[in-house]
Amino acid sequence: MPQLNPAPWLAILVFSWLVFLIVIPPKVMAHSFPNEPTPQSTEKPKGEPWNWPWH
């Protein structure tokens, strides 16, 4: 049975992992986002208690 020969499948596996680990990450990390997030203030907003009549 030719599908049990591990030689071509091992080479395909190693080559695909090399592509995933060496070629793709720099391409993904080169993208820049048009809207960079701005840091928000660490102050908590003041909340007013509700005074609804519950009857």
C-alpha positions, 0 to 999 in steps of 0.5 A: 500500500503506497499510502503507508510510505511515510517519506512524502508525508513527513516531508509535507508535514515538515515543510508545512510547519516551516511555512507556518512558523517562519513565513506566515508570522512576519506577514501577519505582524506587518499589518497595522490597524488604522485606528490605534486604541487610545488609553482611557482614563483610569478614573471610574465614572460617577454613577448616580443612584436611581430614584424610581418609584417601584410601586 
